[in-house]
Structures are given as C-alpha cells and as structure tokens.
C-alpha cells in the first residue's frame, strides 16, 4: 500500500468516510475534520509511519508542515519518511 493510500485511509477513518470519498485535492475542512480530528490524524500518521511531524496544533498556520490538502500532507509525509531512511 502506498503512502498516499495509507494517509487517505487514516484521514477517511477520522472523517468517518470511505477512503474512496477522500481525494488528494480534498482539504480537511471539506472532509469535515475538526481541529481535534486533525490532531488525532497527525498522531495516527506518526504512529503508522514511525515519524515525528513538526506540527503546532495551536497554530497550524505557523507550522512548516503543509496541511492545506490531502496531497500536501502526503508530500510532507513522503519527505519525512525519505529523511528517516
């Protein structure tokens, strides 16, 4: 399973949607993910990939980690996974 598929599965679970309802272009707002859901998604992603996401839950805009769309999140995770390898 690709990184994108795994991320989509985690985000879909948080949004209580089917993975097929989550596209790379989807924003978390469009998917109905609250700030708490976002934090839970970040924790689940960190656990899934054994990485640490540089994310400030209080100020998502101040983070270097782009959460503007599913595709942006996937790119960030791919970069962190590559750095770890």
Residue pairs with C-beta under 8 A, 6 or more apart in sequence:
1 9
3 49
3 74
3 77
3 78
3 81
4 24
4 74
5 19
6 48
6 49
7 45
7 70
7 73
7 74
7 77
8 19
8 22
8 70
9 19
10 41
10 44
10 45
10 48
11 22
11 28
11 31
11 33
11 41
11 70
11 73
12 18
12 19
12 21
12 22
13 44
14 33
14 37
14 38
14 40
14 41
14 44
15 21
15 22
15 31
15 32
15 33
15 37
17 31
21 31
22 31
22 70
23 70
24 69
24 70
24 71
24 74
25 69
25 70
25 71
26 69
26 70
27 68
27 69
27 70
28 37
28 38
28 41
28 67
28 70
33 41
35 57
35 60
38 57
38 60
38 67
39 57
42 53
42 55
42 57
45 51
45 53
45 73
45 77
46 52
46 53
49 77
49 80
49 81
50 84
51 77
51 80
51 81
51 84
52 80
53 65
53 76
53 77
53 80
54 63
54 64
54 65
55 63
55 65
55 67
56 62
56 63
60 67
65 73
65 76
66 72
66 73
66 75
66 76
67 73
